[in-house]
Amino acid sequence: MEMDVEMMMAEEGLTLDFGPGQDHSQSREEWTKFLDRCKASRLDLDAFDCYVELLYSKHPLPPSIIADICLKPHPSNHDTLDPRIPRYIQVLSSRQLIDTPSVLNALYRYSTSHVQAQSIGNLIPDDKDGQPPLRWGNSYATEEVIFYRLTKAVAQGPGIKTAGEALEVCKLMAKWMALFTSASTAFAQDVMGDLHSTQSRDEMETARAAFVMLLLGISENQKVLSTLSRPLAKNARRALSESLTHFIPSILQSASQIAGRLELFRTETLASFEPVDKKKDTTNPVIDDIESTMALDNFMVTEIPNVNSRAGLYIYLNAALVGRPLIEDAVLFSYLNNRYQGDVQTMAIDLILASFDVLANAVFRNEGQQANYLLRSYLINKLPLLLATLATQMFPPSTAQFCITEALGQVDTNAFPTLSAMFDDTNNNNTFTDSVRQDFCFACCLHGLIPESSIEGLLGEITYQTLPQAGRYVKHQLVEECMGDPERIQRLIGELDNMDGNVGAVCQALAEVIGRLCHNKETMTLKLLCSQLAKKPLSLDVMLLFDKPITMLNPLCELLDNWRYDEDQGEYQPVYEEFGSVLLLVLAFVHRYDLSTMDLGIRSDSFVAKLLGVGQIHKPLEELTEKEKDHLGRWIQGLFDSESGGLADELLSSCPPQDFYLLVPTLFHQIVLAFCTNYLDEESLKTGVEYLVNTFLLPALVPAIKYMANQLWVELSHGHEQKAVISILQLILLTKQGSMEAQTMLSSVVNIIAIPLEYSLRSHQRFDPKSQAIEPLLKAIRDNIRLSRRTASAANNELEAWTSTANGGLAASIRHTLQGFVSWSAHPGLNIMPTSYTHRQILTALKMLGAKRFLYVVLEEIKTQMETGNGSIAHDIATNLICAPDVTNMPPPPEAAILLDSAHHPYIPPQLRISLRTALRAEAEDCKIIQKKDPAMAEIIVRLYRKVEAQMLMPPPDESMLHNELAGLDLGENAAALGDALAAAAQNDGLGADENSMSLDLGGAGSDMGHLGGDSGLDFGAGDDMFSGLGDPGSASDLLSSWDLN
């Protein structure tokens, strides 16, 4: 009851002061004089603590007034706050004389951001006398410090103690969000810099970054969530939701993943606290479902002609190739059969045209080498195989040759020039489209789709190219050659770059060879294979055109997990080298495509899962086991004590490679601490790094550099540690040490960590712009950044372009794209070049707008196009957008179920974000309700829903297909059980996901986090919890005492 009263008072805007009529003027005057004297005499904190206790006993004041006195500017000094003020506030807070709401309110009242907001016409709150209060000239530095301290207080508990405080804090955070949104808008509109300097803009963004961390901490605080769930928090929930709607777009570029978590808090958490409609609550949910299904089935809509627009298949292929390749033959053929209803000839022609369109679009948009390489390999190496399968379903007069001839006749020769046009100096040809038509024809010939004699007729000119000398490769023959001759493996890896139609067999052969070598534990050969693949990230894209990640990576992960020394092991350094090479390939796949442990089919307690989960977080010494402490001490001595004998077999034999890799972040934490406290001199550091850049330890630099990248981001108040991290990075990246093989492997390592390291370095550069050490490091990794990730995440310049679209921002950019698709499909002859498009735009909008809001953007555009006579095309485009695979929201492969399921640990599939298909289904089930308000929209929703469900219908897989799916995994007697699992999964929907169980929950999955990192720490590319990885630097004092190596 006491809690309810407190919450009611807070809800009405009341505070628990000393009395409604009490006069605080004298006490306020005494506190003001006291604080002025403290600042003038630079009173230290201990003396301030003693005096403030005495002052409060004689002149008590409410927290709000004390905070206001501390943070209020004076006419004689209103430029910046005294740097002692945040320290005094810390003392007052520890004595509970002020609290979080009072500090936030006073800080808000006098913030410089009000001045910026006023420049674009936003009203500023006035004082009681009707006059605006005096603002600080620049309060951003103080705001940053106080926000970070409040974040720590909220995380540790004392920041928010009661439900009343929680409600007040929520309302104040809503006001702060509105203020920062207005201030950032003012800076954005001040293009010429007439009103504000660049420094002011940077300082505002720094303060806002600190505020974002506080906002995230509050949104995940249990006291706050508990309070917001109560009915009396209705106004606070509304204020938060409205402010978040406008605030989140302003932080998309600087903290996209945090923006995603805040959007989930707004759309899922806050929405779940709203009371359920009473009428609905009294009904039976089972009956409701039956009634909604019957209403949907019986709903009458006006039929419109079905149209297979040129944009439809173009959208689907773009989605399947925008990130990790998702060209699964069974799913694609099901999609095509449902779309074309058995018209194999049109199906083949449109598939060829769409494939050329996708490559032409990538070249036209300057997507870069990474995208163009994959798309060209898909067109030349994968597409002929798909056409060969379709050709088996053709009957005279339809032939594959006729389809290829018809399709090539419609391909734009400006984008894909003929051989003679390639030598025309007046044409601006592109290396990625030169000879594509010719290469495609010869690949089709290789697979028996067209005779060689017809190629010159198809191209319209003489060609000097020939078929591959070795003819068409057969997978099982390549496998046998590789098992008998390891050098054949090296040659095959080199052939992954070929554009001759044989790469599919090469990829499938290499995948099977990996499985066999793992089963036979032929680690020497595996080392050569893995190290070669790891240094060719673009070839990994090509391999995934023909195999799933689980096929290749699960055997490697199992091998790493069960790796043991032989009883008669002679040398241990080669073991480390072989282990590291295998692990490097696994890490290359995982980080490039943001794969989860379920994508790999491994248990959460396996070595690889542990390394991926906490492999970049150091452990405090008190949390280490005795065994780990012993290993740590031995590695420190081996790396840095020249008298200990270096990294001898005794050390390597006592510490298995799995234990070493899990210890790497802790080892580097101790190195950083030792160097910045002068326990380790530069010469000793250089000696240790020379060991680490040897091939047998080089893969350990992946977790090591990820740890150091985290430190650059979070240790903003520890300059010495940052300098130590930068010194180590300079030794690794700028000093060319080791053999050529070591340099090649180091490049593979940098490919993996380039993007998170770049974010950290740039963050440090903003914090310390005068530092000359950062630019050389950024230059050293510049070429690796292009090869680091393929996760379908949008670049900053793309986000800025989409969100700044006139008349609606991101939603308006989606409408423009849809209109472009309709125009292109309605008049294909007038627009030979495909609509400029990247599916990253759709995935970004879906994340930021949410599935329902995005869906209604599409529905409104369909409604508009219906009025202009393009309804059929608009429906087809929308259907393909909804049915297109989402690489950022994929369920685990069906094989994971059998690999991970056990009696003690049953398999539980992860929750996925709500998809467009699920959102459309929910709207369709409410068709009767929608019909009352908007009959035309209800018709569009039901019609689109039926088209989508028909398009996503999956036929039951035949036994031969299931057998092929299982061939890459050594499942033995479990293969039959997995076959049943695959068959069941195929019935759920087009991608094997049961979307009825999906929710708006990011789970533990990481995305390519643009700016901040991990669920278990600041691993860039995983999560946003800034404080979970922070340890106590003092915890390493016992170990440092034994480090004096000078």
N, C-alpha and C positions, 0 to 999 in steps of 0.2 A: 504493500500500500504506500509506503514511504517513497518507493521508486516511482510509482505512478504519479504521485503529487509532484515530485521533482521533474518528471518528464512533462507534465502538464504545464508547469511554470515555464519550463524552457520553451515549450511549444508556443506559448503566448508571448514570448520575448522577454520574460521576467528573469531577474537574476537574484541570487540569494545574497543581497547586500546587508548592511548593518541596520537598516531600517528605512522605511520609505520616506521619512521626513527628516532624517539626520543631515546636519550641515557639515560637510567635509572641507569647507573652505580653509579653515585654519590648518588642519592636518595636511591638506594639499600644499599650502604655502610652506610648511615646515619640510615636507618631503622634497619640494622643488629646491629650496635653499640647500638642503643636505646634498642633493645630487649635484648641484652646481659646484659646491665646495669639493666634493669627491673628484669631479673631473678636473677642477683647477689644480688640486694638489696631487693628482695622479695617484689617488689612494689605492694601495694594494688590496687584493681580494680578501685576505684574512682580516685586515682591519675593517674593511667594508662589511664583512659578515658580522663582526662583533657590534659595530655601530648600528647596523640596520635592525638587529634584534632589539636594541634599546629604543630606537626610534619608533618601531612598530608597537612596542608596549605602551608608549605614551601617546602616539598618534596613529591609531589603526585606520587603515583604509581598505576598501574592497580591491580585489586583484585588478579589476578593469581600470581603476584610477591610477594605481601604482604603475601599471604597464604604460598607461597613457603619459604619465609624467616622464618616464624613462625614454620614451620614443618620440616625444613631441618636439618639433623644431622651435627655435626662438628667433624673433626678428633679427637679433644681432648675429645669429649663426644658424643658417638654414641651408648650408651647402651640402655637407655630409655629416653623418652621425659620428660621434666620438668613438674610436675603436674600443674604448673600455666598456661601452654600453652593453654589447653582447655578453661580456664577462660578468658584469653586474647582474644582468638578467638571469644568467646561469645560477648565480648565488641566490637570488630572490626565488627562482623556481625550486631550487633544492630545499629552501625553507618553506615552500608551499605558500608564499606570499603572493605569487602570481601563478597563473595556469595557462595552458595552451590556448584556450579561447581568448583570454585577455590579451595575450601577446599577438595573436593573429589579428585581432580587431584593431589594436593600436598601430600595428605595422601597416595594416591595410589603410587606415584612416589618413596616414601621412605619406603614403608611398608616392614616389616620383611618377609611377605609371599613370596616376590620375592626370598629370599635366600632359602626358603623351595622348591619353584618351581624349582629353578636351580638344586637342588639335583637329580631331575628325568629327567633332560635334557631340560627343558623348557627355551627358550631364554629370557633374561632379556633386557628390553629396555635400550639402551645406551644414554648417553648425546650427545650433538651436537658434542663434540670432539671425539666421538667414544668410550669413556670409560664409563663403568657402573657407575651410581651414588652411593655414599656411602649410605648404608641402615642402618636402626636402628637395634640394636641387639634384641630388643623386643618392638614392637610398639602396641601390641594387646590391652593393657589396655587403652591406649589413643584412639585407634580406636573404642573400645566399647563405651566409653563416648561420643565421637564426633558423632558416628552413632546414638545413642539414641537422642542426642540433635538435629541433623538434622531431625530425624523422627518427633519430636515434631514440628519443624519449618515447615516442609512440611505439616503436618496435620493442623496446624493453619493458613497457608496461605503464610507467608513471605518467606518460604524456596524456593519456585519457583514462581517468579513474572512474567516472560515473556516467550514467546514461544521459544526464543533463548536459555534461561536458561534450559527450559524443554528438548530441543533436546540435549544440551551438557550433561545434567545430565543423560539422557538415554544412551548415548554412554559411559560415564564413568561407569555407573552401569554395562554395558555389560563387560567392562574391569575388573571391580572388581569381577564379577562372574567367569570369566575365571581364575583370580588369585586365588580366594578361592578354585576353583575346583582343580587347580594344587597343591595347598598347602595341601588340604585334601588327595589327591592322594599320595603325598609324605609321609605323616604321615602313611597312610594305608600300603604303601609298606615297610615302615621301621619297620618290625615286631619285630626285636630284639632291637629296640630302640637305634641303634648305632648313628643315626644322631640327634635325638630329644628326649627330656625328656618328661615324661608324663605330666608334668606341662605345657610345651610349647604347647602340643596338646590340653590340656584343655583350655588354654588361647586363642588359635586360634579358638576353637569351640565357646567360649563365644563371641569373637569379631564377628564371623560369625553369631551367633544368633542375635546380635544387627543389623548386616547388613541385615539380612533377614527381620526384621521388617521395616527397611528403604525401602527395595525393595518392600515389600508389600504395604507400604504407597504410594510410587511413582507410582506403577502399578495401584492404584485406585484413583490417584489424577486427578481431572477434567481438570486442565490446561495441564497436561501431556497427558491425553487421547485425548483432543481436538487437541493438537499439533501433536500427532502421527497419527491422522486420515487424516492429510493433505498430498498431494502428495510428497511434498519436504522432508517428514520424511522417505522416503523409506529406506535409508541406516541405519537410527537409528532403524527402525522396524526389519530389517534383523539382525543387530548386537544383538539386544535384544533376538530375537527368537533363534538364534544359541547358544548364551550363556546360555539361560534358558534350552535348550535341555540337556546340559551337567551338569548344576548346580543343577537342581531339584533332580536327583537321589542321590546327596550327602547329601540332607537334609531330605530324606524320613523317616529315623528312628527317628530323633529328632523332626520333625514338619511335620507329614504326611498330616495334613489338610491344612496347609499353602502351602505345596508342591502341593496339589490338586488345590488350588486357583490360584497359579502361573501357573500351567499347563493349567488351563482354560483361563487365561490371554494370554498365548502363543498360544493355539490352537483355541480359539474363538475370543477374543478381537483383538489381533494383526492380525489374519487372516481376520477378517471382515473389516479391514482398507485397505486391498489390493484392487486395482481397479478391477472392473468387466471387463471381456474380452469384447472388443468393438463389436465383431461380435455377441456374445451372447446377448449383451445388445440391439441390434437393432431388435432382433426377438421377436415374440409374445410368452410369457411364456406358454399360454394355448396350442398353437400349438406345442411348444417344448415338453410339457408333453404328448400330444397325440402321437407325433412321437416317443418319447422314449419308450412309452408303446407298440406301434405297433412293434417297432424294437425288444423289449424284447420278445413279444409273438411269433414273427415269427423267432426268432433266433434258428438255428438248432444246436443241440448238439448230440454227440455220446452217446447213452444210455449205462449205465453200470448196472450190476445186483444190485438189492436192497438187502442189508444185514442188519439184526438186530443184531448188534454186542453185545457181553456181556458187553462191556464198555458203550454202549449208555445209557441204563436204570440206570446203576451204576452212571454215571455222573449226570443224572437228579435227582436222589434221594439224592445224596450228596449236590447238589445245593439247593434242597428244605429243607434240614435239617441242613445246615451249620450255620444258624443264627436263627432268629425267624422261627419256623416251618411253612412251606407253603404247607402243604398237604391238599389241597382243593379237595374234592372228585370229583366234576364236572370237574374241570380242569384236574385232573389226569386221569380220565376215558376217557376224550376226547383225551388226549395225547396218551394213550394206544391204543384206538380204531384206531386212525390215523396211529399209528406205526405198529400195527399188522393186520390191515384191517380185523377185525372180527375173527381172529384166537384166540379164547378165551383160549384154552388150552395152547398154547405156551405163551400167554400173562401171564397167572397165574403162570406158571413154572418160567418164566424169572423174574417176579415180586418177587417171593419168593427168588430166587437165588440172585438177586441184593440186596435185603434187608439184607440177611446174609452177602453178600460181604461188604456192607457199615459198618456194625458193626465190622466185622473182620478187616477191614482197620483201623477203629478208634482205636481198641485195639492194633493192630500192630504198629501204629504210636504213641502210648501213648498219645492220645488226652486228657485223664484225665476223672475224674468222671463225669463232667458236660455233655460232649458229649456222653459218653458211657451210662449214665443213660437214656438220651432221646432216643438214638438209640435202646436200648434194649426194652424200653417201646413201641416204635413204632413197633418193630418187633412182640412183644407178644400181645399188646393191640390194635394196629391199623390195622396191616396187616390182621389178621383174619376177621375183619369187611369188609375190601376191597375185600378179597377173597369170603366172603359170598355174596357180591353184584355181583361179577363176576359169581359165581356159578348159579345165576338165569338165566344167558344167555347160560349156557352149555346144550348140548343135548347129549344123549347117542350116542356113548359109552364114551364120555368125562365125567368125574366126578371130583369133587373137590378132592376126595381121591386119584385118579390117579395122579393128578397134584402135590399134596403134596408129594406123594411117590416118583415121579420122581425127584422133586426138592431136597428133603432131601438126595436122593441117590448121588447127585452131590455136596453136602455141605462138605467142608473139615473137617474131624473129628479131625484133629490136632488143628484147630482153635476152633471148637465146640465139645469138647470131649464127649464120652458116659459116662454113670453113673459109669461104672467100671473103666474107664480111669481117672476119677476124683480122685480116691483113689490110683492111681499109683504114688508113690513118685518120679519116674524118669521123670514124665511130669511136665513142668512148666505151670500149669493151671492158668487161669485168672478168677477172681470172676465174671467178666462181661460176660464171655462166658460159664462158668460152667452152666449146666442144661438148656441152652437156647433152645436146640432142644426139650428137654422134655417139658419145659414150653410152647413152641410154639404148640406142638402137643395137649396138654391139652386145650389150648385156642381155637384151631381149633375144638376140640371135643365139647367144651362148646357152640360154635356157629353152631353145627350141620354139620360141614364139613366132619368129619370122625367119625366112631363109636369108643367108648372107647376100645372095644376089639381089635382094630387094632393097638393101640399105641405101644404095646410091639413089634409087628412085624416091625413097622416103625423104632423103636429105636434099634432093634436087641438085646434086653435084657429085663429082668424083671424090672419093675418100681414100686415104692411104693407110688408115688404121686397120689392124687385123685382130682376130680373136686371140685370147691368151694362148700362149704356146703349149701350156700344159693341159689345155682343154678345160672342161667343167670339173671343178673339184667335187669330190664326194666325201662327206664328213667322216665316215668310219675308216676310209683309207688314210685320211690325214691323221686321224687319231693313232692308228697303228704305226704310221711313219714317225710320229712324235715320240711314242713310247719306245721305239727302237733306236731313235737318234735324237738326243736332246738338242743338237744344233738345228734340227728342223723346226723346233719350237721358236728359236730366235728368228729364223727366216719368216715363219708365219706371222709373228708379231709385226715384222716390218711390212708385211703385205696387207695389214689392216688399213693402210693409207690408200690402197689401190682403188680405182674406180673402174672395175672391169666386170662386175657381177659375181665374182667368186668370194667376196668378203663374208657373205652369210655362212658358207660352209666353214670358212676359217674361224669365225667367231664361235660357232657351235662346237667345232673341234677343240678349240682352246678351252672352252668351258668344261667339256668332258675330260680333257687332259688334266685340268686342275683337280677335278673330283677324283680321278684315278691316282694321281700323285699323292693327294692327301690320304687316300685309303691305304696306299702302299708306303706312306711316310718317306717318300723320296725327297727329302728336304733340300738336298743339294740342287736338284733340278728345279724344284719349286722356287728356290731363292733366285735363280736366273730368270725364270718366267715372271715372277712377281716384281722384281726390280725393274725389268724392262717395261712392263705394263704401267707401273706406277709413275714412270717419267713421261707417259704419253696420255695425259688426261683426255684429250680429244678422242683417242681410240677407245676409251671407256664408254663414251657416248655411243659409238658405233656398235660396241659389243652388246649394249642394252637394247639395240634394235632387234636383236635375235634371241636374247635370253633375259630372264629375270635376275635381279641381284641375288636372290636367295639361292639360285642354282649354283652360282660361283662362290658366294661368300660364306654360305653355311658350312661347307666342308673346311674352308680355311679357318673359320672361327672355332670349329670343333677341334681342329688340329692344334691351334694356339692354346686352347683351354686345357688340352690333355698332353701338352708337350712336357716330356720328362727327360732328364739326363739318362744316358745309358750307364749300366753298371760298370762297363769297362771304358767309360769316356776318357779319352786321352787329352784333347784340347777343348777348351770351353769358349774361346773367342769365336771360332767358326760357328758354334751353336748360337751365340748371340747374333751373329751376322745373318744366319739363316732365319732365325726367329724374327729379327727386325725387318727383313725384307718382306716376309709374308704379312706381318702386321702393317707395314707401310702401305701395301696395296689395299688392305681392308680399310684403313683410315682414309685413303684417297677416295674410295667409293663412298664411304659413309659421309664424309664432310662435303664432298662435291655435290651430292644429291640429298643431303639432310635425311639420311636413312635412320630409322628407329631400330631398336633391338628386335622388334617383331618383324621388320622387313628382312632382317638377317636370319630369323628363326632361331634365336639363341635365348637361353634362360637369363633371368635378371641377376642370378648369382654367378654367372660365368665370368671369366677374366675380361673378355672384350666388353661385356655389358658394364662391368665395374669401371673399366678404363674410360668408356664413353660417358658414364654417369658422373663420376667424380674425379676423372683423370687429370683435371687441371686445377684441383683444389688442394692446397697444402693442409697438412694436419698439424695442430699444435703438438709439442713434444709430449705433453701429458696424455694425449690420446693415442700415442704410439704404443704398440706392444713391445715387450723386451726384444723380441726377434727383429722387429722393424728398427728399433733403436740401434741394435747391433749392426744391421745392414747399413743404416745411415752413417754410422761412425766409420765403418770400413770404406764406404764409397768416398767419404770426405777425405780420409787419409790417402786412399789410392789416387784420387784426382789431384790433390794439392800438396801432399807431403812427399817430397822427392826421396826421402830416406826410407819410405815405407815399401819401396819396390814397385810402385805404380799399380796398374790394373793387372795383377798377376792371376794365374789360374786359381789360386787359393781363394781370392775374392769372388771370382765369377762362379766357381763351383759351389760356394756357400750361399749364393744368392741367385735363385732361378730367375730367368728373364721376366717372368710374370710379376714376381715380387719387385724387381727393379723398376719396371715401368709404372707400377702403381705408386712407387716411392719418389718418382722424378719431381713432381711439383714441390714436395717437401724438401727434397735435396736442393732445388734451386731457391727455395725460400731461405734456406740456411746460407746459401752462397751469397744471395743479395744482402742479407743481414750482416754477414761477416765482412763483405766488401765495404758497405756503407758505414760500418763501425770500426774500420781499419784493423780488423782481425786478419784480413786477407789483403795482401798487397797486389799491385797490378801485374807484376811478373808471375806470381803464383796463379792469379786468375787466368792469365794468358795460357799458362801451362795446362790448367784444367780444361779450358775450352778446346785446346789442341787435341786432347783425348776425345772430347765429345763430338768432334767433327770427323772422327774416324768412322768408317762404314759400319762397324759392328755396334756403334752406339748412336749413330745419326738419327734413326727414327725416333729416339727418345726426345729429340728437339721439338716434336709436334706437341706433346703435353707441356714441355718446358716453355716454349714460346707462347702457348696459350695462357699459361700461368702468368708469364711476364706481361703479356698484353693486358690481362686483368689488373695487374698491379699498376700499370700506367694509368688506368682509368680510375681506380678507386683510391689510390694513395695520394690524393691531391694535397694533403697537408704534410706529407713526408717527402720533402725534396730530396733528401739523401738517398732514399730507397729508389726513387725514380731515376736518379743519376746512375745508380748502380745497375739498374735494369738496362738503361740506354748503353752503358759501357759494355755490358755482356752482349747486347744485340749488335753493337758495332764490331765486336770481335768475331761474332758468328757470321754476319752478313757482309761486312765490308772487307774483312781480311781473308783473302783467298788462301785457305789452308787446305792441306790434304791432297790426295791424288785426284786425277781426273774423274775416277769413279766416285770418289767422295763428293766432288763438286756437282756431279750429275745427280747424286742422291740428295744433296742439299737442295738443289733446285726442285726436286720432287717434294721435299718437306715444305719449302716455301710456297709451292703451289697450294698446299693444303691450308696453310695458316695466313695466306696473304691478306685476305679481306678483313678478318678480325684484327690482324696486326695493323692494317692501315687505319682502321677506325680508332684504335688506341693511340697511334702515333699522332693522328690529326687532333684528337682530343687533348693530348699533351701539348701540342703546338698551340692550340687556342689558349690553354692555361698559361703557357710560357712562350709568347710569340717571339721573344728575343733569342730563344735557343737556336743555335746554329747546327745542332746535332741531328735534328729530325729530318731535314730535307734530304741528306745523303741516304738515310735509311729508306725513305719513301721512294727515292729514285732506284735503290737497289731491288725493290720488290715490284716496281711498276709493271714489268712484263709478266710477272707471275699473277698479278691481280686479274688479268683477263682470263686466266685459265683456272681460277680458284673455285668458282661455284657455278652450278647450273641448277638452280632451285626455283626458277620462275619468279623471283622477287624483282620488283621494279626498281629502277635506278632513281636517284634523287631528282634528276632533271625531268624524268618522265612523270614522277609524282607532281612536281611543280607545274608542269604543263597541263596535266589533267585537272588538278584541283583549282587552277586559275582560269578555267574555261568560263567564258562569260555566261551569265544568266543561269547559274546553277552549279558551277564547279564540277565535281566528279560525276554527278548524275547527268549533267548536261553533256559532258564528254562521251558518256555511254550512249546517249540519244543520238549524238552526231555520228558515232560509229555505226549504229543501227541504220540510220538514214543513208549512210554511205553504202552499206550492204544492199539495201533495198534498191538504191539507184543503180548500182553495178549489175545486180541480178535482173532488174527490169530492162536494162539496155546494155546487154553484154557487148554488142557490136560497137557501141559508141565508146565504151570504156574497156579497152583491151587490158590495160594494167589493172591488177586486182586492187581492191580497196586497201589503203595503207592500214595495217592492223597488227597488233600484238596481243596475244591472249593474256599477257601480264596485266593489261588494263582491266580485263574482266575479273581476274583473280583478286586484284587489288581492290576494286570496287566492291566485290562480294564480301571481302573481309571488313572493309571500312563501313560500308552502308548496311551490312547485314543482309541475309537472304531475302527477307520479306520486302524490305525497302527496295533492294535491287530488282526484285521480281516486279514490283509495281512500276518501276521506271520502264521496264520492258513492256508490261501490259499497256501502259499509257501510250507508248509509241505504236504498239499494234493497233490500238483504238484510233490513233491519228491516221495511220496508213490505211485502215479500213475505209475511212472517209474519202481517201484519194484514189481508191481502187486497187491498192497494192496489198490487200489483206492476206491473200494466199502466200505471197512471198514473205511478208512479215511473220506469219505463223511458222513458216518453214525455218526462217532464220532464228526465231525464238526457240523453236523445238531443238535445234542443233546446239544453241548456247546452253540450254538446260541439260541436254544429253551428253555434252562434251565432258571428257574426263577432267578431273581437278587434281593435278599432281600434288597440290599442297594439302589435300584432304582425302587421301586414299586409304582404304582399309588394308590391313596386312594381307599378304598373299595367302590363298587357301592352304598352302603347304605348311604355313606356320602353325595351324591348328593342331595337326598331328605331331609336329616336332616339339611343341611346347606343352601339349596336354599330358597330364599324368594324374594318378590317383590322389597324390598329396597336394599337387598344385594344378588344379583344373585350369584350362585355357579360358581366359576372359578377354574378348576382343576390346580394343580401346574405343572410347567414345569419340565420335567425329563431330565436327561442326555441322550445323544444319545445312543441308544442300538446297539448291534451287528446286530440285525435284520434290523434296520433302515439303518445302514451303508452298509449292504449287498445289501439292496434294491437300495440304491443310486448308488453303483457300477454296479449293474445289469442293471440299466437304461442307463448307459454309455457303455453298452457292445460293441456297434459298434466302439466307439472310442478306447476302450481297445483292440479290435480285430485287429486293424491296427498295434499295437505295439507288442502284445503277444496273438496270436490266442488261444493257449492252456489255458492261464489264463482266457481269456474271456469265454471259454467253461466251465471251472471249476466254475466260478462265477455264470453263468446262471444256470447250473445244481444244484449247491448248493442252490441257491435262490429258485428254484422250489421245491426242497425237503423241505426246511424250511417252505415255505408257505403252502405246503400240510400238513406238520406236525402240524402247528399251527391253522389249520382250526377248528373253534368252531361250533358245531351244535347248533341250537336254543334250549334253555333250555325249558323243559316241565314245566307245571304249578305246578306239585307236588314239583319239585326241588325249584322253586321260592318261594313256600309257606314255605318250610323248611328254606330257607335263611332268610325269614322275621319273622320266629317264635320267634327269640330271642329278637326282638325289639318291644316295645309297640308303634306301629305306628298308630293304629286305622284306620281312613278313608284314611290315606296316604299310606297304604300298597299296594293298587292297583297301585298307581302311581309309587311306588318304584319298583314294579314288571316290569312295562314297562321300567324303567331305567335300571334294571338288564339285561333284554332281549336285549336292545340296546347295552349295554356295552359288552355283550358277543360276539357280532358280530365284534367288532373292531379287537381284536386279542386274543391270548391265555390267557392273563391276564387282559383283559378289558382295555388296555391302547391304546389311539390313538397316535401312535408313530409319525404320521405326524406333530404333534404339539410340539414334543420334541425338546429341545435345550440343548446345553452344558452349563446349568445354574444350579449351586448348589442350587439356591433359598435361602430360609431361613432355610432349613433343616439342622439339625446337624448330624453329624455322630459321631462315637465314637472317638472323636478326640484324637487322641493320646496324644497330648502334650499341645496344646493351646485351648482356648475356645471361646465362644459364640458370636453370632451375636450382642448381646447386652452387651457384656462384656467378661471377661475371664472365662467363664464357660467351664471347660474342658469337651469336648464332644459336642460342638456346633459350634464354629467358631474360627476366628483367630484375631479379632480386639483387639489389645493389649491395646488401649488407650480409648476405648469407655466407660469403666467402671471406669475410674479414676475420683475421685472427689477432691475437694479442702479441705484438712484437716482442714483448718482454718474456714470452714463454720460451724463447730460445736461449735465454741467458746462460743456462748450465752448459749447453753445447758450445756456445761461443767462447766460453772461458778456456776451452782447450784448443782454440784455433790459432793462437799467436804464431804465425808462420813467417813473420818478418825476419 
